[in-house]
Each structure stands twice: as C-alpha cells, then as structure tokens.
Amino acid sequence: MNNNYVIIMAGGIGSRFWPFSRKKHPKQFQDILGIGKTLLQLTAERFKGICPDENIYIVTNEDYYDLVKEQLPFMTDDQILLEPVMRNTAPCIAYASYKIAEKNPDANLIISPADHLILKEEEFKRCVKSVLEITAEHEILATLGIQPSRPDTGYGYIQMLADDTIGDLQRVKTFTEKPNLQLAQEFLDSGDFVWNSGIFIWKAKTINENFAKYQPEIAQLFTDICDKYYTEDEKEAIKVTYYQCKNISIDYGIMENAEKVYVLKSDFGWSDLGTWKSLYEVSDKNENGNVLHGNTMTIDTKDTIVKMGSDRLAVVQGLDNFIVAENDNVLLICHKDQEQKIKQFLSEVKEKKGEQYG
C-alpha cells in the first residue's frame, strides 16, 4: 500500500456549473450535494484504505492553496502542487508523476478528478485495488470505464477488445469524444463501449516513459527540474516550466496514442457532476420531481432544480424542467434542455457586465 499514490486534479473552474461554481470558489471546493462535505473532501476520503494520507497529492491552481489547506488540513505543502496557469490535464499529471517518481520510483498512481460523484464506494475501492495489482506487475496504462446506462452525448466513450485481456482488464481499441445521439445509441447497442470516467491507474515509471515517447517536450520540461522537487526552489521552477508547457489533455496527448492501454468495465454509481442536469439526475427528488437545495418553496413547478446559495427565500411558480441557481451576485434561470449554453452565458456576462460575475 505504501507504493500507492493518489493524484487528485482540482484545478478546474467548473464553468458549466455557473453561477454556483465561480472562478474564486469552484465547485470542487463546495458542498454541491448539500451533505456537509465538499467534493474535494469526498474525493480524498474515498481513497482511505487504498493509500496512506501522506501519499495523497492535490494538483490545483495556486489561487486555491488556502481552500485546499482549509478543507484538507492534514496535507503538507509538498502534497499540494500549485499550477501558476491552467494547462489542461497532461501537464497536471506530468508534474505530479515526475515529482512522485523522484521520491518513490516504484510508485503506483491513481489519477482522479476532484469533482466526481461515486455512490458505491466499496465497489469503487474493489475496482481500484484490482487494477493496482495489475499495473504493479505490468507496464500498461489503465482506466476505469463505466457501464453506460443511456446514450449520453455528454461523455467520451471507450471501445473495448473482448479477446485481448489482462485479468479483468480489456484492451482499448478506440477513444471517441462526445458523440451525437445516434452514434451514442449505436455504441450502447453494440455492448463494446463504456463511458470514459477520466480515472486512470498506472505506475509513475510507465506514464513517464509514455510522456517521453509521445510528449517529449513535456517530459523534458519536468525532467529538467527533477532536482527542484521537494525543495524551496520548486515553486519558481514550476512557474517557468508551466509557461513553456503546451495546453493538452492526457487523452489527446497520451491515451489515444499509447499502445498498451486497458480498461476495467465498472459499475460503481459514477457521475462526473459536470452539469446542472447531472446533479439533478443523481439527487433525491420530491413528489413533483423537483430537487431543492436551500430556502425554497415551489408552486405548480415540476422536474426543476432550485439551488440557493444564500439565506433568502426563493418562491418558484409555474416552471417545468428548469434550472434556478443563485450564488453571491448572480441568479440564473435556464431551461434544463438549454444548459449547454451556460458557458456561453458566462462568457457574455463577463464581456458585457464584468469579471466580477464570473
């Protein structure tokens, strides 16, 4: 277990969850589910029994250092990796993997977003532990695939090869980014596809070799500063390094190019909580199909989510299938079927009304 490490990616802004998720206080640092714990806290707790607390690393924006320390007070500064600028998931993962490998060359890594919901925690732990056993012995890149329950166009898909396996892992044939509805239905009907959870497992040595092969510029940048990790010079070295890094995801940069990629077909009650609609789907609903968070009252309203971020009372009448979300100085009222426009709304609001609303 001491070779097991968790890298939690917690640097995103969560703009599809605006206005509840804001640049100064993104969704991973908030109690989105209304249960008294933030998504970051729930994510860190999820790995108890899989690795010791000192082997949990958070990669986040330098602006969120205080939020991490407040919510996870057990973490040392060496475990909080601060990005000076957003550069997507490939540099984020490279930073953590090269740093951890400097301390423990035998490290076995789990990469997890900070803002996902997992309802079946014990099944999740079983899946993770089973994959860790395999990646400890094999030079492969592994990911957790989710058994799809519907033709969802908001997720990426992974096609599996049934006749090429290592234990319960199946080799990956293709990755497909968010498909249209017809293609998503074809994927579902074939039985060969799973949703891409964005949760990865591999040895630090294996992923670093893949960075060297497929993203040599990124690999060189983080190798060049290996003597700065765990020193007082790390922050300045990372600042210089990050501004030279390309903006690229781990999927595009590594996973879609690598040769030995495997997936575990899983079912542990997963949602990426990427949108208001996804929060609505996993939340408890009242007799009218409404999800109500905060001080709210509804009249002749159904299939609507209302989330209030203040003590003021919201009285909602006559809505069907809407999002009503209030936080700080912004109130959003939007049809659930139009939620894909929220990022556009945010962009227009910042342009026309000012950054203080972003």
Helices and strands as residue ranges (DSSP letters): E 4-9, G 15-17, G 27-29, H 39-46, G 53-55, E 56-61, G 62-64, H 65-71, G 77-79, E 80-83, H 89-103, E 108-113, E 117-118, H 121-137, E 141-146, E 157-166, E 169-176, H 181-190, E 193-203, H 204-214, H 216-224, H 234-244, H 250-250, I 251-255, E 261-266, E 270-271, H 276-282, E 291-293, E 296-299, E 305-308, E 314-317, E 322-327, E 330-335, G 336-341, H 342-352, G 355-357
